[in-house]
């Protein structure tokens, strides 16, 4: 155990790093241009994709959800005597991470911990955020500034504060189903589909192949939640890991099955009901609100399959407390102490520092906060 349970030293700030999203109709296409820059996608296609956002008045919920998470983390740290300023930056929309890191540099911060809003290992969910940090640091150095060292918290898909909150969400969702279909309801654990090659190379090189760390971590989380639901309710539900939000060209293999196809398969098997569990997402952002709450629910209604969706962790106090736990754990480790590293499941807590070759991208780029980083 740490001898300094509320001391964040050597860290002097926490950075919440996220994806970003449009906050009005005029933002949608510029936001999508940021997301797809360098891929040669025509504006017409971006406008087509933008229709999903226009269903919600051009506003992605992710920025407001991050503001709430930011407030919740600040309040939790203060309540528990952890003196650590918390800042927020995005990859694709203001506040951009470069601007936030510039503000942190000018405020005198010298060593920063980063929390990304992805609980799993993958290029887009981990390595690309590390690349964002490296690019931001390079920009500041070119401006004549001395940016702080930036470290990253370990992935937290197996932290009790994440898994216990997800489990209670599933139990609450099951209670929404009619009693006559509840006990035999299927649990569809949903996460973002990614290219098969990106999945196979996710995590450290020693674990590459057959879905890599991305699939293995999701399966471990889903298995734990399903077992915890069975222990709490006395009923074991069948379950499967499924995918959503595919966005790549059709000739490139992506992880399957898609949630909408899965729902039709369940109906063909006379499954009485389904709970969609957004295990791959921290908050109810657009991929949850549209791909599950709108599109998948419409399919379920069309085929007559009773369906509900369980909650994401959002700002649940247990998840917010998990952030504090991860911060203090990493701080104690940096001080050469030996803190308790909370993790459920069989794999144990993930590494603090991403090794060389972890979650590589198609084009090699500098990345911070890793063994091969700046």
Helices and strands as residue ranges (DSSP letters): E 13-18, G 25-27, H 28-36, H 43-54, H 62-79, E 85-90, H 97-106, E 111-116, I 123-127, H 128-142, E 149-152, H 160-176, H 179-182, E 186-192, H 196-200, G 205-207, H 212-233, E 239-244, H 259-268, E 273-277, H 286-289, I 291-296, H 297-303, E 306-309, H 317-334
